[in-house]
Amino acid sequence: MKNITVRLSESDYELLREKVKKSGLSQAEFLRRAIFNAKIISANGIVKFIPELNKIGANINQIAKRCNQGNIPPIHFLKREVELLNAVLNKALLFLNGKALEIELSEKLKKQIDRSVKACCEEILNGDN
């Protein structure tokens, strides 16, 4: 047997005590179950798709800005961004639900996002309706 020491703030310790009490388990058993049954998600996998979400978000913001100025862009621009956002979020959900070991955006999806950014920027600069 090995002992492990963990430092907690007062509030974290109180939260732990409450949860242990509600569980009806000993503190040691509660911690063992928490450690060995916990689903651990690596933040590294999530970080990979943040730049792509930022690009899509920037496009949606530009479309919203034009709409607020009364210059409504074609609906296909917004539809395309929503479809790309949905594709990226579906990949993230697979990862978060443990159905994918890591988030990998296909090169095809990355190229679609990049083309979308370029097309959106050109459309906004040209002011086409």
N, C-alpha and C positions, 0 to 999 in steps of 0.2 A: 504494500500500500504506500502511496505517495500523498503527501499533503500539498495543497496549493493555496497560496495566499492571494487574495484579491482585495484591492483597495476600492472603496465606494464612498461617494459623497453621502452626507447624512440623508438627503432626500432619496437617493438611489437605494440606500440601505433600508430605509423605511418602506419603500415600494417593494423591495425584495421580501421583507418580513411579512407584509400584507399578502403578497401572492403566495408565499409559503403557507401561511395560516389558512387561506382560502382553499388551498389544494389538499390540505389534510396530510401532507407528506412531511417527512423530516426535511430540514434544510438541505442536507447532503443528497437525499434522494431527489428532491426537487431540482437541484442544480445538475445532478447527473442526467436526469431526463431532459432538462433544458439544453444541456450541452450535446447529448447524443441523439436527440430527436429533432433538433433545430434544423430548419432549412436555411442553409447559408447561401447567400447570393453575393457573388463577387461584383464589386462596384466597377471593376475593370471592364466587364462586359457591357455595362450600361453606358460607360463613358464613350464607347466607340460610336454610338449613334447620336450623341448630342450635337456634333457639328451639322449633321444632316437635318436634324430637327430645327436647328437655328436657321439654316438656309430656307427651309420651308416656311418657318415663322416669319422671317424677313419678307418673303414674297407675299404672304397673307397680309402683313402689315402694310405693304405698299399698295396692295389692292384695296384695303380698307381706307387708306389715306385718299386714294383717288375717288372712291365712292363718297367719302365725306366731303370732298371738294365738288361733288356733283358731276364728276367725270367718270361715269360707270364703264369699267372695262368689260370686254366680252365675258360671258359667264364661263366659257371654257377655261379661262385662266384660273378662276376660283375652283372649278370642278377638278382640274388637274392637280392643284395643290392639295385639295382634300384627299384625293386618291393617293397621292404620294405620302401624305401624312398618315393615312390609314395603313399603308404598306409598312412603313417604318414602325408604327405603333404595334402592329400585329407581330412583327419580329420581336419587339421588346416584350410583349405579353407571353409569347412562347418561352422566352428566356426566363422571365419572372415566374412562370408557372412550372418551371423545371422540365419543359418539353424540348428545350434546346440548351446545350452546354454553354454556348456563348452566342452573342449576337453577331451575326455576319451579314452585312448588307451586300448583296450581290453587286458585281461591277455594273450590271445592267441597271439596277436601281440607283446606284450612285450616279451613273451617267444621265439617267432620266432626271434626277434632282438637279444636276449641274445644267442640263439643257433647259430645264424649267426656270432656273435662276436667270440664265442668259436671256431667254425669251421674255420673261417678265420684265427684266431691266430694259430691254430694247423697246418693249411695248410701252412702258412707262415713259421712257425718254422721248419716243416718237409721239406719244399722246394719242395713239390710234384708238378708235372706238370700235 
